[in-house]
Amino acid sequence: MGAEASRRSDILGLEQNAAAWLPTHDPEAKLQILTYLTRAAASGLDPIAALQGNLVAWFGQMAGATLPPAQHAVLGADSRRLASERLGALHQPSLWPYRPKRLPGELFSSWLWRLSVASRVAPEKFVRNVPGLRLTDIDRDIARATLDRLSQRTGQPTKHLAAGAINPAFEAEDDAHSAAVESMLLQDGRFLSLRNGGAYRNKRLCCLFYCPLCLRADQTPYFRRHWRFNLSLVCTDHGCLLHNACENCAAPIDLMAQRRATRQPHCATCGEKFCNAKIVKAANLKRQQERVDAMLLYLGTCIPQAERKVHIDTLLAIRRPMPGGVMPVKVRYIPELKPRDFLKWFGEPLRHEHIRPLSWLAKGISYDLVIKTRNASVEDKGLRCPIRGEAGNVGTYWLA
């Protein structure tokens, strides 16, 4: 019964594709188109890609009937021949029927996975037939030429798709704050979450994190771009630890290796849904993650690039090796980041004017309030702590 329902669902999807690609009111034509799509799907091909590239092979001389009439004669009449016109090129559909928009902050591979699911094609087959490549880390190694082709087929700007990749050569156009931090970490190149290559001995492969509660709560489940960075260990929306593997079989996360097109992302090895993973609450770590995020934002927006190296090197020095298994990586180092010792784990700035703002951020004062106070101090020629009761300043803040 399950196989029959699955077959009916596949046929319904093919009928929708046929109606979108070659609309016609002729019942016989609809049946013939559906027959060709079914035959392509049964042979293991992507039916849409096969339809796009084999119109002439399938329809033969009948394909000429679908061509628009020529606009002008190119061969004149004489005593031996009639006036004739050259046929134009065979019309090729330019936009795919299903083309979901890439969401703000969404990872490129997450959007590509949603595109394949919307097209009712298994992600593993989709990435092999449509982009025509199989990269060890598609978010890092995707080429601009491939993005251009996907842009033509989905109607989305290349720049918007490139913003989801983690290639430092691509400019991010999402939220200005997150883009500043992620671009800074990418330019350094040492904060990207990678794992050992396994069969690819000399390569470092994608290591993707996820929050089960985010995937469970999203109306459209998707993976965030900042989950690819190894300083993101806690979900600041739900206060729980991020996972970096399937909880059921400990296999690494590979969205484009899935052999079934399902709305909820699942493990390509065992089929377990990631949203069902165990929730590990970490309220204290959430507050410290927010402090680190605020200090990184200050580093990326207020401290010149030439002066950032001391902070980047200090953060790298306190990291711990990534343990194996299902639990999130490097969670041990966060409790060591005590506010009073921020100069030890964040580094001492080269200019003294940054010490006090960084100390406020390490204590948990909001980034916006620190920046507002810092800008206002230019006229006062002195910094005052933006906490209620000191120098008459009143502002919203939180402390652990």
DOLUM-178438 format. One record per residue (C-alpha): residue number from 1; residue in one letter; x, y negated, z negated. Coordinates in Angstrom, 1 decimal, padded with zeros to 4 digits. Last residue first. Example, Ala and Ser with C-alpha at 12.3 -4.5 7.8 and 13.67 -1.06 7.14 Angstrom:
# residues 2
+-----+---------+--------+--------+--------+
| num | residuo |     px |     py |     pz |
+-----+---------+--------+--------+--------+
|   2 |       s |  013.7 |  001.1 | -007.1 |
|   1 |       a |  012.3 |  004.5 | -007.8 |
+-----+---------+--------+--------+--------+
END
This chain:
# residues 400
+-----+---------+--------+--------+--------+
| num | residuo |     px |     py |     pz |
+-----+---------+--------+--------+--------+
| 400 |       a |  025.0 | -037.1 | -034.4 |
| 399 |       l |  024.5 | -040.8 | -033.5 |
| 398 |       w |  021.9 | -042.4 | -031.3 |
| 397 |       y |  021.5 | -045.9 | -030.0 |
| 396 |       t |  018.9 | -048.6 | -029.2 |
| 395 |       g |  020.1 | -052.1 | -029.7 |
| 394 |       v |  020.3 | -055.0 | -032.2 |
| 393 |       n |  023.4 | -057.1 | -032.6 |
| 392 |       g |  023.5 | -059.4 | -035.6 |
| 391 |       a |  027.3 | -059.0 | -036.1 |
| 390 |       e |  026.8 | -055.4 | -037.2 |
| 389 |       g |  023.4 | -054.5 | -038.7 |
| 388 |       r |  022.1 | -052.5 | -035.7 |
| 387 |       i |  024.8 | -051.0 | -033.5 |
| 386 |       p |  026.2 | -052.7 | -030.4 |
| 385 |       c |  029.8 | -052.8 | -031.8 |
| 384 |       r |  031.3 | -056.2 | -031.2 |
| 383 |       l |  033.8 | -056.9 | -028.4 |
| 382 |       g |  035.6 | -060.3 | -028.2 |
| 381 |       k |  036.1 | -063.1 | -025.7 |
| 380 |       d |  032.5 | -064.3 | -026.2 |
| 379 |       e |  032.1 | -065.0 | -022.5 |
| 378 |       v |  033.5 | -061.6 | -021.4 |
| 377 |       s |  031.8 | -060.0 | -024.4 |
| 376 |       a |  028.5 | -059.9 | -022.5 |
| 375 |       n |  029.9 | -057.5 | -019.9 |
| 374 |       r |  031.1 | -055.1 | -022.6 |
| 373 |       t |  027.8 | -055.3 | -024.5 |
| 372 |       k |  025.8 | -054.5 | -021.4 |
| 371 |       i |  028.2 | -051.7 | -020.5 |
| 370 |       v |  028.0 | -050.2 | -024.0 |
| 369 |       l |  024.2 | -050.4 | -023.9 |
| 368 |       d |  023.9 | -048.7 | -020.5 |
| 367 |       y |  026.3 | -045.9 | -021.6 |
| 366 |       s |  024.3 | -045.1 | -024.7 |
| 365 |       i |  026.0 | -044.9 | -028.1 |
| 364 |       g |  026.9 | -041.3 | -028.9 |
| 363 |       k |  030.0 | -041.7 | -031.1 |
| 362 |       a |  032.3 | -040.8 | -028.2 |
| 361 |       l |  030.6 | -043.6 | -026.2 |
| 360 |       w |  031.4 | -046.1 | -028.9 |
| 359 |       s |  035.0 | -045.0 | -029.0 |
| 358 |       l |  035.2 | -045.3 | -025.2 |
| 357 |       p |  034.0 | -048.9 | -025.4 |
| 356 |       r |  036.6 | -049.6 | -028.1 |
| 355 |       i |  039.6 | -048.1 | -026.3 |
| 354 |       h |  038.9 | -049.7 | -022.9 |
| 353 |       e |  040.4 | -053.1 | -023.7 |
| 352 |       h |  043.7 | -051.6 | -024.8 |
| 351 |       r |  044.8 | -050.8 | -021.2 |
| 350 |       l |  046.6 | -047.6 | -020.4 |
| 349 |       p |  043.7 | -045.6 | -021.9 |
| 348 |       e |  044.5 | -043.0 | -024.5 |
| 347 |       g |  043.4 | -039.5 | -023.5 |
| 346 |       f |  040.0 | -037.7 | -023.6 |
| 345 |       w |  040.8 | -034.9 | -026.0 |
| 344 |       k |  043.3 | -036.6 | -028.3 |
| 343 |       l |  042.0 | -040.2 | -027.9 |
| 342 |       f |  038.5 | -038.8 | -028.8 |
| 341 |       d |  039.6 | -037.6 | -032.2 |
| 340 |       r |  037.0 | -039.6 | -034.2 |
| 339 |       p |  034.2 | -038.4 | -031.9 |
| 338 |       k |  035.1 | -034.7 | -032.3 |
| 337 |       l |  035.6 | -032.8 | -029.1 |
| 336 |       e |  036.5 | -029.4 | -030.7 |
| 335 |       p |  032.9 | -028.2 | -030.5 |
| 334 |       i |  033.1 | -028.5 | -026.7 |
| 333 |       y |  036.2 | -026.2 | -026.3 |
| 332 |       r |  034.5 | -022.9 | -027.0 |
| 331 |       v |  031.8 | -023.1 | -024.2 |
| 330 |       k |  034.5 | -022.4 | -021.6 |
| 329 |       v |  032.2 | -020.3 | -019.4 |
| 328 |       p |  028.6 | -019.4 | -019.7 |
| 327 |       m |  027.8 | -015.9 | -020.9 |
| 326 |       v |  027.3 | -013.1 | -018.3 |
| 325 |       g |  030.6 | -011.4 | -018.3 |
| 324 |       g |  034.2 | -012.6 | -017.9 |
| 323 |       p |  035.8 | -015.3 | -019.9 |
| 322 |       m |  037.0 | -018.6 | -018.2 |
| 321 |       p |  040.2 | -019.7 | -019.7 |
| 320 |       r |  039.9 | -022.7 | -022.2 |
| 319 |       r |  040.0 | -026.3 | -021.3 |
| 318 |       i |  041.9 | -028.8 | -023.5 |
| 317 |       a |  044.7 | -029.5 | -021.0 |
| 316 |       l |  042.3 | -030.3 | -018.2 |
| 315 |       l |  040.7 | -033.1 | -020.2 |
| 314 |       t |  044.1 | -034.6 | -021.0 |
| 313 |       d |  045.2 | -034.4 | -017.3 |
| 312 |       i |  042.0 | -036.3 | -016.2 |
| 311 |       h |  042.4 | -038.9 | -018.9 |
| 310 |       v |  046.1 | -039.7 | -018.1 |
| 309 |       k |  045.3 | -039.7 | -014.4 |
| 308 |       r |  042.6 | -042.3 | -014.6 |
| 307 |       e |  044.8 | -045.4 | -014.5 |
| 306 |       a |  045.4 | -045.6 | -010.7 |
| 305 |       q |  041.7 | -045.0 | -010.1 |
| 304 |       p |  040.7 | -048.2 | -012.0 |
| 303 |       i |  038.7 | -047.7 | -015.2 |
| 302 |       c |  035.1 | -049.0 | -015.3 |
| 301 |       t |  033.0 | -046.8 | -012.9 |
| 300 |       g |  034.6 | -043.4 | -012.9 |
| 299 |       l |  036.0 | -043.4 | -016.4 |
| 298 |       y |  032.8 | -044.9 | -017.8 |
| 297 |       l |  030.8 | -042.1 | -016.1 |
| 296 |       l |  033.2 | -039.6 | -017.5 |
| 295 |       m |  032.7 | -041.1 | -021.0 |
| 294 |       a |  028.9 | -040.8 | -020.5 |
| 293 |       d |  029.1 | -037.2 | -019.4 |
| 292 |       v |  031.4 | -036.3 | -022.4 |
| 291 |       r |  028.8 | -037.9 | -024.7 |
| 290 |       e |  025.9 | -036.1 | -023.1 |
| 289 |       q |  027.8 | -032.8 | -023.4 |
| 288 |       q |  028.3 | -033.5 | -027.1 |
| 287 |       r |  024.6 | -034.0 | -027.6 |
| 286 |       k |  023.8 | -030.8 | -025.7 |
| 285 |       l |  026.4 | -028.9 | -027.7 |
| 284 |       n |  024.5 | -029.7 | -030.9 |
| 283 |       a |  021.2 | -028.6 | -029.4 |
| 282 |       a |  022.6 | -025.3 | -028.0 |
| 281 |       k |  019.7 | -022.9 | -027.3 |
| 280 |       v |  020.6 | -019.7 | -025.4 |
| 279 |       i |  017.8 | -018.8 | -023.1 |
| 278 |       k |  018.0 | -015.2 | -021.8 |
| 277 |       a |  017.6 | -014.9 | -018.0 |
| 276 |       n |  014.2 | -014.7 | -016.5 |
| 275 |       c |  014.7 | -017.7 | -014.2 |
| 274 |       f |  017.5 | -015.9 | -012.5 |
| 273 |       k |  015.2 | -013.3 | -011.0 |
| 272 |       e |  016.6 | -009.8 | -011.0 |
| 271 |       g |  017.1 | -008.3 | -007.6 |
| 270 |       c |  020.0 | -006.0 | -008.5 |
| 269 |       t |  022.8 | -007.1 | -006.2 |
| 268 |       a |  021.5 | -010.2 | -004.4 |
| 267 |       c |  020.4 | -011.6 | -007.8 |
| 266 |       h |  017.3 | -013.7 | -007.5 |
| 265 |       p |  016.1 | -017.2 | -006.5 |
| 264 |       q |  012.4 | -017.7 | -006.9 |
| 263 |       r |  010.4 | -018.3 | -003.7 |
| 262 |       t |  011.5 | -015.0 | -002.1 |
| 261 |       a |  013.1 | -014.3 |  001.2 |
| 260 |       r |  014.8 | -010.9 |  000.7 |
| 259 |       r |  018.3 | -009.8 |  001.5 |
| 258 |       q |  020.0 | -012.4 | -000.8 |
| 257 |       a |  023.7 | -013.1 |  000.1 |
| 256 |       m |  023.0 | -016.8 |  000.8 |
| 255 |       l |  022.3 | -017.5 | -002.9 |
| 254 |       d |  025.5 | -016.0 | -004.3 |
| 253 |       i |  025.6 | -015.9 | -008.1 |
| 252 |       p |  028.2 | -013.6 | -009.5 |
| 251 |       a |  027.1 | -010.1 | -010.6 |
| 250 |       a |  026.8 | -009.5 | -014.4 |
| 249 |       c |  024.2 | -006.8 | -013.8 |
| 248 |       n |  021.1 | -008.0 | -015.8 |
| 247 |       e |  022.2 | -011.4 | -016.9 |
| 246 |       c |  023.2 | -012.4 | -013.3 |
| 245 |       a |  026.2 | -014.7 | -013.5 |
| 244 |       n |  027.3 | -018.2 | -014.3 |
| 243 |       h |  024.7 | -019.1 | -017.0 |
| 242 |       l |  024.2 | -022.6 | -018.4 |
| 241 |       l |  023.7 | -023.1 | -022.2 |
| 240 |       c |  020.5 | -024.6 | -023.5 |
| 239 |       g |  019.5 | -028.2 | -024.4 |
| 238 |       h |  016.6 | -028.4 | -022.0 |
| 237 |       d |  017.3 | -031.6 | -020.0 |
| 236 |       t |  021.0 | -031.8 | -020.9 |
| 235 |       c |  021.7 | -028.3 | -019.5 |
| 234 |       v |  025.0 | -027.3 | -021.1 |
| 233 |       l |  028.3 | -026.3 | -019.6 |
| 232 |       s |  028.9 | -028.9 | -017.0 |
| 231 |       l |  032.7 | -029.6 | -017.2 |
| 230 |       n |  033.3 | -026.8 | -014.8 |
| 229 |       f |  031.7 | -028.5 | -011.8 |
| 228 |       r |  029.3 | -026.6 | -009.5 |
| 227 |       w |  026.3 | -027.3 | -011.7 |
| 226 |       h |  026.6 | -030.9 | -010.7 |
| 225 |       r |  025.1 | -030.2 | -007.3 |
| 224 |       r |  021.8 | -028.9 | -008.8 |
| 223 |       f |  020.3 | -025.6 | -007.7 |
| 222 |       y |  016.6 | -025.5 | -006.6 |
| 221 |       p |  013.3 | -024.2 | -007.7 |
| 220 |       t |  010.4 | -026.1 | -006.1 |
| 219 |       q |  007.8 | -026.8 | -008.8 |
| 218 |       d |  010.7 | -026.7 | -011.1 |
| 217 |       a |  010.0 | -025.4 | -014.6 |
| 216 |       r |  011.4 | -021.9 | -014.2 |
| 215 |       l |  014.5 | -022.9 | -012.3 |
| 214 |       c |  015.2 | -025.6 | -014.9 |
| 213 |       l |  014.5 | -023.2 | -017.7 |
| 212 |       p |  016.9 | -020.6 | -016.3 |
| 211 |       c |  019.8 | -023.2 | -016.1 |
| 210 |       y |  022.3 | -022.3 | -013.4 |
| 209 |       f |  026.0 | -022.1 | -012.7 |
| 208 |       l |  027.7 | -021.2 | -009.4 |
| 207 |       c |  031.2 | -019.9 | -009.0 |
| 206 |       c |  032.2 | -020.0 | -005.4 |
| 205 |       l |  035.2 | -018.1 | -004.3 |
| 204 |       r |  039.0 | -018.6 | -004.7 |
| 203 |       k |  041.0 | -016.9 | -002.0 |
| 202 |       n |  044.2 | -015.0 | -001.9 |
| 201 |       r |  042.8 | -011.6 | -002.8 |
| 200 |       y |  039.6 | -011.9 | -000.8 |
| 199 |       a |  038.3 | -008.5 | -002.0 |
| 198 |       g |  038.0 | -010.0 | -005.5 |
| 197 |       g |  038.4 | -013.7 | -004.8 |
| 196 |       n |  038.8 | -014.9 | -008.4 |
| 195 |       r |  036.2 | -017.4 | -009.5 |
| 194 |       l |  035.7 | -021.1 | -008.8 |
| 193 |       s |  034.0 | -024.0 | -010.6 |
| 192 |       l |  035.4 | -027.3 | -009.3 |
| 191 |       f |  037.2 | -029.4 | -011.8 |
| 190 |       r |  040.7 | -029.2 | -010.3 |
| 189 |       g |  040.2 | -031.1 | -007.0 |
| 188 |       d |  041.1 | -034.6 | -008.2 |
| 187 |       q |  039.1 | -036.1 | -005.4 |
| 186 |       l |  036.2 | -033.8 | -006.4 |
| 185 |       l |  036.2 | -035.0 | -010.0 |
| 184 |       m |  036.0 | -038.7 | -008.9 |
| 183 |       s |  033.3 | -037.9 | -006.3 |
| 182 |       e |  031.3 | -036.1 | -009.0 |
| 181 |       v |  031.5 | -039.0 | -011.4 |
| 180 |       a |  030.7 | -041.8 | -009.0 |
| 179 |       a |  027.9 | -039.7 | -007.3 |
| 178 |       s |  026.3 | -039.1 | -010.7 |
| 177 |       h |  026.1 | -042.8 | -011.4 |
| 176 |       a |  025.1 | -043.9 | -007.9 |
| 175 |       d |  022.3 | -041.4 | -007.6 |
| 174 |       d |  022.5 | -039.7 | -004.2 |
| 173 |       e |  024.6 | -040.9 | -001.2 |
| 172 |       a |  027.7 | -038.8 | -001.6 |
| 171 |       e |  030.5 | -039.3 |  001.0 |
| 170 |       f |  031.9 | -036.2 |  002.6 |
| 169 |       a |  035.7 | -035.9 |  002.7 |
| 168 |       p |  035.7 | -034.7 | -000.9 |
| 167 |       n |  033.8 | -031.6 |  000.1 |
| 166 |       i |  031.3 | -030.5 | -002.5 |
| 165 |       a |  028.3 | -030.4 | -000.2 |
| 164 |       g |  024.9 | -031.9 | -001.1 |
| 163 |       a |  025.8 | -035.4 |  000.2 |
| 162 |       a |  026.7 | -033.8 |  003.6 |
| 161 |       l |  022.9 | -033.1 |  004.1 |
| 160 |       h |  022.1 | -036.8 |  003.6 |
| 159 |       k |  025.0 | -037.9 |  005.8 |
| 158 |       t |  023.9 | -035.6 |  008.6 |
| 157 |       p |  020.5 | -037.3 |  008.6 |
| 156 |       q |  017.5 | -034.9 |  008.4 |
| 155 |       g |  015.4 | -034.0 |  011.4 |
| 154 |       t |  015.7 | -030.3 |  010.7 |
| 153 |       r |  017.1 | -028.9 |  014.0 |
| 152 |       q |  019.3 | -031.9 |  014.9 |
| 151 |       s |  020.6 | -032.2 |  011.3 |
| 150 |       l |  021.5 | -028.5 |  011.3 |
| 149 |       r |  023.6 | -029.0 |  014.4 |
| 148 |       d |  025.3 | -032.1 |  012.8 |
| 147 |       l |  026.0 | -030.2 |  009.6 |
| 146 |       t |  027.7 | -027.5 |  011.6 |
| 145 |       a |  029.9 | -030.1 |  013.3 |
| 144 |       r |  030.6 | -031.6 |  009.9 |
| 143 |       a |  032.2 | -028.3 |  008.8 |
| 142 |       i |  031.0 | -026.3 |  005.7 |
| 141 |       d |  034.0 | -025.2 |  003.5 |
| 140 |       r |  033.1 | -026.4 |  000.0 |
| 139 |       d |  029.4 | -025.8 | -000.1 |
| 138 |       i |  029.8 | -022.7 |  002.1 |
| 137 |       d |  032.2 | -021.0 | -000.2 |
| 136 |       t |  033.4 | -017.7 |  001.2 |
| 135 |       l |  032.1 | -018.7 |  004.6 |
| 134 |       r |  030.0 | -016.6 |  006.9 |
| 133 |       l |  029.2 | -018.3 |  010.1 |
| 132 |       g |  026.6 | -018.7 |  012.9 |
| 131 |       p |  024.7 | -021.6 |  011.3 |
| 130 |       v |  021.6 | -019.8 |  012.4 |
| 129 |       n |  022.5 | -016.1 |  012.8 |
| 128 |       r |  024.7 | -015.2 |  009.8 |
| 127 |       v |  023.2 | -017.8 |  007.4 |
| 126 |       f |  019.7 | -016.7 |  008.2 |
| 125 |       k |  020.4 | -012.9 |  007.9 |
| 124 |       e |  021.8 | -013.3 |  004.3 |
| 123 |       p |  019.0 | -015.8 |  003.5 |
| 122 |       a |  016.3 | -013.4 |  004.5 |
| 121 |       v |  013.9 | -015.1 |  007.0 |
| 120 |       r |  010.5 | -016.4 |  006.0 |
| 119 |       s |  011.3 | -019.8 |  007.6 |
| 118 |       a |  010.5 | -021.5 |  004.2 |
| 117 |       v |  012.9 | -018.9 |  002.6 |
| 116 |       s |  015.7 | -019.8 |  005.1 |
| 115 |       l |  015.3 | -023.5 |  004.4 |
| 114 |       r |  015.2 | -022.9 |  000.7 |
| 113 |       w |  018.6 | -021.1 |  000.9 |
| 112 |       l |  020.0 | -023.9 |  003.0 |
| 111 |       w |  018.8 | -026.4 |  000.5 |
| 110 |       s |  020.5 | -024.5 | -002.3 |
| 109 |       s |  023.7 | -024.1 | -000.3 |
| 108 |       f |  023.8 | -027.9 |  000.0 |
| 107 |       l |  023.5 | -028.5 | -003.7 |
| 106 |       e |  020.5 | -030.7 | -004.7 |
| 105 |       g |  021.1 | -034.1 | -006.3 |
| 104 |       p |  018.1 | -035.6 | -004.6 |
| 103 |       l |  016.1 | -032.9 | -002.8 |
| 102 |       r |  017.0 | -031.7 |  000.7 |
| 101 |       k |  013.8 | -031.9 |  002.7 |
| 100 |       p |  012.1 | -028.7 |  003.8 |
|  99 |       r |  012.3 | -027.9 |  007.5 |
|  98 |       y |  009.8 | -025.3 |  008.7 |
|  97 |       p |  008.8 | -025.5 |  012.4 |
|  96 |       w |  012.4 | -026.0 |  013.5 |
|  95 |       l |  013.0 | -029.2 |  015.5 |
|  94 |       s |  014.5 | -029.3 |  019.0 |
|  93 |       p |  012.4 | -026.8 |  021.0 |
|  92 |       q |  014.2 | -026.1 |  024.3 |
|  91 |       h |  012.8 | -027.2 |  027.6 |
|  90 |       l |  014.4 | -025.4 |  030.6 |
|  89 |       a |  016.5 | -027.8 |  032.5 |
|  88 |       g |  014.8 | -029.6 |  035.4 |
|  87 |       l |  013.8 | -027.9 |  038.6 |
|  86 |       r |  015.3 | -029.5 |  041.8 |
|  85 |       e |  012.8 | -030.8 |  044.3 |
|  84 |       s |  012.0 | -029.8 |  047.9 |
|  83 |       a |  011.3 | -031.4 |  051.2 |
|  82 |       l |  010.8 | -028.7 |  053.9 |
|  81 |       r |  013.6 | -027.2 |  055.9 |
|  80 |       r |  014.8 | -026.7 |  059.5 |
|  79 |       s |  013.6 | -029.7 |  061.4 |
|  78 |       d |  014.4 | -032.0 |  058.4 |
|  77 |       a |  012.9 | -032.7 |  055.0 |
|  76 |       g |  014.9 | -034.4 |  052.2 |
|  75 |       l |  016.4 | -032.7 |  049.2 |
|  74 |       v |  016.4 | -034.6 |  045.9 |
|  73 |       a |  012.7 | -035.2 |  045.6 |
|  72 |       h |  011.6 | -037.2 |  042.5 |
|  71 |       q |  009.9 | -036.6 |  039.1 |
|  70 |       a |  010.1 | -032.9 |  038.9 |
|  69 |       p |  007.1 | -031.2 |  037.2 |
|  68 |       p |  007.5 | -030.1 |  033.6 |
|  67 |       l |  008.8 | -026.5 |  033.1 |
|  66 |       t |  006.5 | -023.9 |  031.6 |
|  65 |       a |  005.8 | -022.3 |  034.9 |
|  64 |       g |  009.5 | -021.8 |  035.5 |
|  63 |       a |  009.6 | -019.4 |  032.6 |
|  62 |       m |  007.3 | -017.0 |  034.6 |
|  61 |       q |  010.4 | -016.1 |  036.7 |
|  60 |       g |  011.9 | -014.3 |  033.7 |
|  59 |       f |  009.7 | -014.5 |  030.6 |
|  58 |       w |  012.1 | -012.7 |  028.2 |
|  57 |       a |  015.4 | -013.5 |  029.6 |
|  56 |       v |  014.4 | -017.1 |  030.3 |
|  55 |       l |  013.2 | -017.7 |  026.8 |
|  54 |       n |  016.2 | -016.0 |  025.3 |
|  53 |       g |  018.0 | -018.5 |  023.1 |
|  52 |       q |  015.2 | -020.1 |  021.1 |
|  51 |       l |  013.1 | -016.9 |  020.9 |
|  50 |       a |  016.1 | -015.0 |  019.6 |
|  49 |       a |  016.8 | -017.7 |  017.0 |
|  48 |       i |  013.2 | -017.6 |  015.9 |
|  47 |       p |  013.0 | -013.8 |  015.8 |
|  46 |       d |  016.1 | -013.5 |  013.6 |
|  45 |       l |  017.4 | -010.1 |  014.9 |
|  44 |       g |  017.1 | -006.8 |  013.2 |
|  43 |       s |  015.5 | -004.9 |  016.1 |
|  42 |       a |  012.1 | -005.0 |  014.4 |
|  41 |       a |  012.3 | -008.8 |  014.2 |
|  40 |       a |  012.9 | -009.1 |  018.0 |
|  39 |       r |  010.1 | -006.7 |  018.8 |
|  38 |       t |  007.7 | -008.6 |  016.5 |
|  37 |       l |  008.6 | -011.9 |  018.2 |
|  36 |       y |  008.1 | -010.4 |  021.7 |
|  35 |       t |  004.7 | -008.9 |  020.7 |
|  34 |       l |  003.6 | -012.2 |  019.1 |
|  33 |       i |  004.4 | -014.0 |  022.3 |
|  32 |       q |  002.4 | -011.4 |  024.3 |
|  31 |       l | -000.6 | -011.6 |  021.9 |
|  30 |       k | -000.6 | -015.4 |  022.1 |
|  29 |       a | -000.5 | -015.3 |  025.9 |
|  28 |       e | -003.4 | -012.9 |  026.0 |
|  27 |       p | -005.4 | -015.1 |  023.6 |
|  26 |       d | -004.8 | -018.2 |  025.8 |
|  25 |       h | -005.2 | -021.3 |  023.6 |
|  24 |       t | -001.4 | -022.0 |  023.5 |
|  23 |       p |  001.2 | -023.4 |  021.2 |
|  22 |       l |  004.7 | -022.1 |  021.8 |
|  21 |       w |  006.9 | -022.9 |  018.8 |
|  20 |       a |  004.4 | -023.7 |  016.1 |
|  19 |       a |  001.8 | -021.1 |  017.1 |
|  18 |       a |  004.5 | -018.4 |  017.5 |
|  17 |       n |  006.0 | -019.2 |  014.1 |
|  16 |       q |  002.6 | -019.0 |  012.5 |
|  15 |       e |  001.9 | -015.6 |  014.2 |
|  14 |       l |  005.3 | -014.4 |  013.0 |
|  13 |       g |  004.5 | -015.3 |  009.4 |
|  12 |       l |  001.2 | -013.5 |  009.6 |
|  11 |       i |  003.0 | -010.4 |  011.1 |
|  10 |       d |  005.4 | -010.5 |  008.1 |
|   9 |       s |  002.6 | -010.8 |  005.6 |
|   8 |       r |  000.8 | -007.9 |  007.3 |
|   7 |       r |  003.9 | -005.7 |  007.1 |
|   6 |       s |  004.4 | -006.6 |  003.4 |
|   5 |       a |  000.8 | -005.6 |  002.6 |
|   4 |       e |  001.3 | -002.3 |  004.4 |
|   3 |       a |  004.6 | -001.7 |  002.5 |
|   2 |       g |  002.9 | -002.3 | -000.8 |
|   1 |       m |  000.0 |  000.0 |  000.0 |
+-----+---------+--------+--------+--------+
END
